[in-house]
Amino acid sequence: MLERKYVKRLRNKIHLHLQGVIKHDTDAKRVLKAQAILLSDEEKTVQEIAHVLLVSCRTVRNYINDFEAFGLSEDFWPKIYFP
């Protein structure tokens, strides 16, 4: 059975921001999170997203739950600082 868990419909501004993360960010984890959220917005199932991104279903659910809780805050998108 396919699990249907989606993010709330994204506003255009957030959608564009996530596309920018995918195109320009060098941190693989942030890119994966952005891809997962955009795929969820397209109503792809957790299993479909996990298959496409080569991650576990648990990881996809965590990304969606965290995005719903934190949005674009640094709690969800921590910055990497180089010494």
ABEGO torsion letter per residue (X at the ends): XBBBBBBBBBBAAAAAAAAAAAAABABAAAAAAAAAAAAAAAGBBAAAAAAAAGBBAAAAAAAAAAAAAAEABAAABBBBBBX
